[in-house]
Amino acid sequence: MNMKKKLSIFTALAVLQAFAVGSVNAQSAPQDDTSSVNTAKVESVEVLKQEQPIAEREVKTGSSNASAITPSSEGKKTENPTDTEATRTTDIEKPAIDGGETTTNETSTKPVTQEGTPEDAETPATPAQIEQPSIDGNSAVAAGGNLTLYMNSNKMEQDGNTYLAGQPMTVKNGVSYVAIRALVDRVGYGVKYDNKTKETIIISGDNELRFKTNSTVYTVNGESRTMKGPAYQQKNTFMVPLTSITQALNITYKVNQSAKTVVLNLNTKPVASFVITQKEIFAGDKVDYVTSSSSPNGLDILDERWTGRQDSFDQAGTYTISYQVQDSNGQWSDPYSMTIQVLSPNLPPVAMFTTDKEQYKMGEKITYIDQSTDDENSIDKTVWENNSLAFFEPGPKTVTLTVTDNHGATNTYSKVITITNETLYSFSDFNLLFTPVGQKFTFNGGEVTSMEKVPYTYRDEPSLLIRSNSPETVNTEGIVYKESSSGQTRFMIHHVNNTGKRVKMYVIATNNNLNPAVFEQQNMGFAGPTPYATVAGKLSIDKWFKSIQTRADQKKEVIQPGESKLILTELNKTPIKEGQVISLYSDAYSDYTLDYNVILVEENKDPFETLPMLPVLDRDGVHNRGTYPNATRIITYDQLVGAQPARLPLGDNASDPNLVGTDPMAYTDASNAGNFGVLYKITLNNVAPRTLISFNPRGGKYSGVALVNNQVVSIADGNVAVSNSSEQSVLYRTGAYGESVTILFSAAPGSNLPVNLLFTPLPSEK
């Protein structure tokens, strides 16, 4: 080879090395918006680049002096790390950065973007002319940290190194464009060109982005996204809007207008974390660690390391545990640290009780004194076995107490007491004297019908009752009740969802007057959703009485002419599942007539939009619905009661007649069987000394509450109900002197009427 040819080759190589490099020293990089290399030289470099076969080129990063085009062997294929995170891109193009973009954090797919050579370049390019980095996830390795772009310049800085993009960052028609290839090289993802579709394809794990020249649309895993400006080709460099890249790569960035820079955060470290499943950790117990890790680039996690981890801790104290993971590029995550408090081993509680005596007569009251202890004073559950208030058979009786602490540890203690052959009280007398208020006992229920009725009279107070209880089991969406009312109004709503869907119930109030109307919620008793009708009914009455006591649920709404509003919103807070029951009691007042619609619709439907299309549902023929005036019944009795056995019937349609009203949707008269929804205010001004007042169901199972002398009393305690006419639940006992007793009562939905209040003289105490 002659010297001239050698010099020519060396000259070409020198030009290539000077201008086709992907990384140059910061000292040689352009410091302003204009490249120091003339256009002719750049074009000659582009020609040289195009003449190189793909098999001889590969992108390398991280060295300030390394060329961006270095020999490699194309065709080597290794598994590309995948990312299984769902791809979601919202491509909202911000204003041009030169116009003042601000800090943003865009959510999109995993990083997948790259420069290619689409079909309409100034000099048509073939796939062999496209500079393509390896897409096997090994050769194009991204550096970490920040990447700084300079406005109107092709200069980029990362990890202390300076790189040159194929074209400067440019504002075109108000949109900021960058060379996509240059950014992808810095992040380290694959790129290829599809000759058939004429698309540049960016690959990151399982994610794929496709761009086309002169199109504002690009796709992410086949789903189209829109950019504010079309991608275009400039001197064989593929240019796209900057924010489409930051969205696609999930890159946050900050704009510094004074420095004319855009700083992109390209941290690619993996992320590690862990949780400990136990809420409390005790010395000696096994500790359960659940780890979580991921790579922003979708790389495999190959290694992990712990500091301070122990499968169990022998001693109580404070410990710090750290966890890190390493990805397939060798990068370690930042340590994820957690400080835990290891407690001394939990000691089980100690169950213990005593009795006031060791030996008792039959029918003698036994006093049990619970002396159980726990080292943390946290006994959560106490279960007694055979702890009767009295026994009526002689012999030894074993009583057992089991206690459970808040960690689930239990302890049991049993004690044997002796019952003698001597009798102190009969079974009947003992229950009359000593059964606690709110609890029940059995007796001969047949005796009740022979008791004298208290000859009470009553008067009704104005209060319009809207009873929505039919169809009790609702099979389809619709209007279950509609009515108009002004003044004092009581709502009773009790329904079961049988639609097969999750639904909600609403009460919509509409003001069809010419003046604003004021709606006042005075109290509220709502229960459910629950599968148990008696539970819902009892709890709704219980909450209603407590609300009457406290006045804590008062609300006021102003409803403008022509306006509709949701009222009694406790009803619609929770969706009702199939088979569940809701029950509501509430008193309210409005100064103008309001139209009320009680509706049931699917949980996600808008009640206001749905109302005009809803059908009015038919009643079920078994349960009661209707509008009833004068729904507060006042009973005042001044004569002596309790000197001899007597009863006061309620809900029997004889001594206590049913309210008469109308069914406004069926246009028929209605009779309120059982007087559900009626509030009874009973004042007994002369109850004899030593009188037991108790509750006896006559129509079947009953579970509810009463308000006795302003104290809520259960009928009966807990989830127990009075099951039949041979049980009675204790409401009150008078003492050594006569008293005036006030009882508020309303029939609980889900229970049965009629009922009796019983007045029984107490036997003498021994």
Beta strands, then each sheet from edge to edge (+ up, - down):
strand 1: 104-105
strand 2: 146-150
strand 3: 155-158
strand 4: 161-164
strand 5: 170-172
strand 6: 175-179
strand 7: 190-194
strand 8: 199-204
strand 9: 207-211
strand 10: 217-220
strand 11: 223-226
strand 12: 232-234
strand 13: 237-241
strand 14: 252-256
strand 15: 261-265
strand 16: 271-276
strand 17: 281-282
strand 18: 289-294
strand 19: 301-307
strand 20: 317-327
strand 21: 336-343
strand 22: 353-355
strand 23: 359-362
strand 24: 368-370
strand 25: 379-385
strand 26: 395-405
strand 27: 410-423
strand 28: 440-442
strand 29: 452-453
strand 30: 458-461
strand 31: 464-468
strand 32: 473-474
strand 33: 478-497
strand 34: 503-510
strand 35: 517-521
strand 36: 525-530
strand 37: 555-559
strand 38: 564-567
strand 39: 581-602
strand 40: 626-628
strand 41: 632-637
strand 42: 646-650
strand 43: 660-663
strand 44: 668-671
strand 45: 679-687
strand 46: 691-697
strand 47: 704-708
strand 48: 711-715
strand 49: 727-733
strand 50: 739-745
strand 51: 755-761
sheet 1: 1+ 14- 15+ 2- 3+ 4-
sheet 2: 5+ 6- 13+ 12-
sheet 3: 7+ 8- 9+ 10- 11+
sheet 4: 16+ 18-
sheet 5: 17+ 21+ 20- 19+
sheet 6: 22+ 24-
sheet 7: 23+ 27+ 26- 25+
sheet 8: 28+ 49- 46+ 51- 42+ 29+
sheet 9: 30+ 41- 45- 50+ 47- 48+
sheet 10: 32+ 33+ 31+ 40-
sheet 11: 32+ 33+ 39- 34+ 38-
sheet 12: 32+ 33+ 39- 35+ 37-
sheet 13: 32+ 33+ 39- 36+
sheet 14: 43+ 44-
end
